[in-house]
Amino acid sequence: MNTIAERIYDFLKDFPPFNMLDRNQLFSISEAVEVGYFEKDQALFKIDQPIENHFYVVKNGAIGLYTDQGIIVDECDEGDIFGLRALLRKDNYILDAIAIEESIVYSISSELLEEYITTNSEASRFLMTSFISNTKQLESDTSTIVSSEFTNLQSVDYSKNPVTCTIDTTIQSAAQTMTDKRIGSIIIEKDAKPIGIITDKDLRIKIATGRFSISESVSKIMSSPVITYPESTTVAEAQIAMLKHQITHLCITEDGTANSKLTGILSEHDIIVLRENSASSLVKEIKRSKDILQLREIRAQAEKLLKRYLEQDLPIEFAAKLISTINDVITQKIIDSAIIQQGTNPPTEFAWLAIGSQGRQEQLLMTDQDNALVYEDVSDDKKEATKTYFLNLAKQINKDLETVGFELCPADMMGSNPKWCLSVSEWNLQFNRWITMPDQDNLMLCTIFFDYEHVYGSKTLIEKLSQSIFKSIENHDIFLTYLGRNALQNPPPLSFFRQFLVEESGEHKNQFDIKARSMMPLVDAARLLILSHNIKSINNTVERFKKLVELEPQNKDIYLFCIEAYKDLLWFRTEQGLHNSDSGRFIDVQSLSKLNRLKLKRSFKAVKLVQELIQTRFKLSQLM
Amino acid sequence: MNWFKRKTYPEFWQNYVANFKESKHHKLKDIRFIVFDTETTGLNTKEDRILSIGCVGIENFKIKIADQLECYVMQEHFNADTVKIHGLLKEGTLSKLEEEEAIIQFLDFVKNAVLVAHHAAFDVTMINNALKRMQLPKLKNKVLDTGHLFQKTKLDTTKEHFGLDELSKRFNIPLHDRHTASGDAYITAVLFLKLLAILNKNDDLTLKDLLRSHKRIGLL
């Protein structure tokens, strides 16, 4: 009877090469294991030290293997083997093994190795290949990380000799130049700086319709000011800029502002050539679409596009922005048609808001819809009718979004819910109530509704809302403390011993809840910190951290760490979601490659750091 | 004076006592520690009985899984209330020993090792009372209590007694097989290694330091 050995057996049986042994063999090993405990920074062995008579398996914690120059060549965690090379070669150690954190490590003697493992051909083959390829594999993995971060960040290939004219050129002569040079646009320059642009579209809309005479100056029809970007602009950035401004040409200038020398022009066509089936072409298709089913088709295509972006290692934040732009345009199209279907125009100004992850522009997968509607206050006698109109409108919008593929929100956080379809002053009251009574439910609502983003309609209404929120927060500064406490509800998701805290029961047993355990803590932290700086205009988590880097240079390292972590997490979630055709929320940790597990774990350190910062800043220790 | 003592002790006891004649090691890494735990029918050291004993050895700061003893004791005295804690039924499927045989095995196993247990006084008393029923003297081993060792670390001076659960949580020791004697012995062994690491920061810790009452250290 040896209960302890059974427990060791249970652990080892899941890891190679032990899983290749039969039960009796492994049990004999388990019975003879020695268990060591190492404090952080404690060395297990050092370079040139004569070999000990055993190799090691990490039970809990992490052991780093370092060269004499202190460069880490491997990080071993649960189930990883090390110290084997020296044992097999009967050689001195060539690396330092140092506990990166508190660790428990099993030692297995060379006698056991020879008796049970090297005699098993499968197990022995595993050991040989793994200890030979170990270092190499790690090197190549590292280089992939580095290169992937730079893929798609290379500068766009723009036309270096833009065709220009001066402000006093006539429209006719400008059009002639464009025709002669077979180009679709011409830039109007002043002192070598771009001040305006004329495109084929301007000639069609403003000239061919007879609105302006061809003898007039180009200044009459040019778009001004121009949107300018620096030479270092990446493909993805350019694409986003065009989507955002709904334009087809970007001016490239020396320092990226309109106040420096024009050095080139980048047209949408250039990008489309770069990316066949690009997001911009999808946006065009959306605009041209005739019915909902067509939109549904386009959204499905967007998902394919997303998949390709991930395969190409396009930076995840760009993918996120592209997809949310597509979602926004689809929603706008749906709202346009829903208004027409109502038969009458809206009785007053209104705005459609994306909330939650959509509001943060972090929704890459087709998850459920979260939205809200706000409309201008109306006189008492019109209240009833106005509310009815917008509720009906919202119902139609929600229904159409569902048809496109955005499932209805199970918690009914949608514009068609009378609670989330309110006038400005009703919203203000609501926010004020949440802020002054921050109980669990209200805090939860704040975390969802504070991340609102304008999708359609009046932006003024939204500014009014934001102003009102800050006034309420200012009058109840304790609110931020509550929000802070809320942000700390999910501590870093690794047990001290680097085991993933997986779900203990239910449908997702033994899976890791990436959303609740690691993304939400970062989202909550970013929201809290940015609100504490009185900034409402930034919803995106990465953008929020970027702003925080600017605002708090003293915490730059932590925030940069958070940015990297959040991008990684978003990537994981999206990748898993696409792979399993679900929300990507639950990850089977075992299925991750070692490198990805490392990345995932590293991201938890960001959670820990930013939570510590919040705890100190909002003096939460007393409250906890 | 000695009519209640036996004139001659049985062989196993003599063998046990003989272990203590050997020269003693003073370096911690050379000492054999036996971390042990007893599961009992209850907390009354006079009335209750040992249900099982779990032991695991530590040498050179490593837990030696091979150096272990686990035995279950047949019961006359039986307390139904504690079954839900340890899960040991009076007539279970485990092979069980008479109390006397279990004690003989225990003595033969621990030899002159330094014993370690959490709240050791209780477990030692349970063993000593069993020895008394066998008309034998008390254990001769030195004993360390992980509860006392934790107090020596001065990490938490808010109270005197910390349970094994509490300390395991504090030191992130997974609670496998809690409330089996061997499981608790293993958890206590891991706890012991961690406490040693904390107390041995300067690498000059001796057994004497560990044995010395924590209260006296406080007065130095």
HADDOCK unambig.tbl for C-alpha pairs under 7 A between the chains (distance, minus, plus):
assign (segid A and resid 1 and name CA) (segid B and resid 70 and name CA) 6.44 0.50 0.50
assign (segid A and resid 2 and name CA) (segid B and resid 70 and name CA) 6.58 0.50 0.50
assign (segid A and resid 3 and name CA) (segid B and resid 182 and name CA) 6.22 0.50 0.50
assign (segid A and resid 3 and name CA) (segid B and resid 183 and name CA) 6.82 0.50 0.50
assign (segid A and resid 4 and name CA) (segid B and resid 182 and name CA) 6.52 0.50 0.50
assign (segid A and resid 4 and name CA) (segid B and resid 183 and name CA) 6.42 0.50 0.50
assign (segid A and resid 4 and name CA) (segid B and resid 186 and name CA) 6.92 0.50 0.50
assign (segid A and resid 5 and name CA) (segid B and resid 65 and name CA) 6.57 0.50 0.50
assign (segid A and resid 31 and name CA) (segid B and resid 65 and name CA) 5.69 0.50 0.50
assign (segid A and resid 31 and name CA) (segid B and resid 66 and name CA) 5.28 0.50 0.50
assign (segid A and resid 32 and name CA) (segid B and resid 65 and name CA) 5.60 0.50 0.50
assign (segid A and resid 32 and name CA) (segid B and resid 66 and name CA) 4.70 0.50 0.50
assign (segid A and resid 33 and name CA) (segid B and resid 64 and name CA) 6.55 0.50 0.50
assign (segid A and resid 33 and name CA) (segid B and resid 65 and name CA) 5.61 0.50 0.50
assign (segid A and resid 34 and name CA) (segid B and resid 62 and name CA) 5.91 0.50 0.50
assign (segid A and resid 34 and name CA) (segid B and resid 63 and name CA) 5.29 0.50 0.50
assign (segid A and resid 34 and name CA) (segid B and resid 64 and name CA) 4.64 0.50 0.50
assign (segid A and resid 34 and name CA) (segid B and resid 65 and name CA) 5.83 0.50 0.50
assign (segid A and resid 35 and name CA) (segid B and resid 62 and name CA) 5.22 0.50 0.50
assign (segid A and resid 35 and name CA) (segid B and resid 63 and name CA) 4.65 0.50 0.50
assign (segid A and resid 35 and name CA) (segid B and resid 64 and name CA) 6.53 0.50 0.50
assign (segid A and resid 36 and name CA) (segid B and resid 61 and name CA) 6.69 0.50 0.50
assign (segid A and resid 36 and name CA) (segid B and resid 62 and name CA) 4.70 0.50 0.50
assign (segid A and resid 36 and name CA) (segid B and resid 63 and name CA) 6.40 0.50 0.50
assign (segid A and resid 37 and name CA) (segid B and resid 193 and name CA) 6.39 0.50 0.50
assign (segid A and resid 37 and name CA) (segid B and resid 194 and name CA) 6.92 0.50 0.50
assign (segid A and resid 496 and name CA) (segid B and resid 172 and name CA) 6.27 0.50 0.50
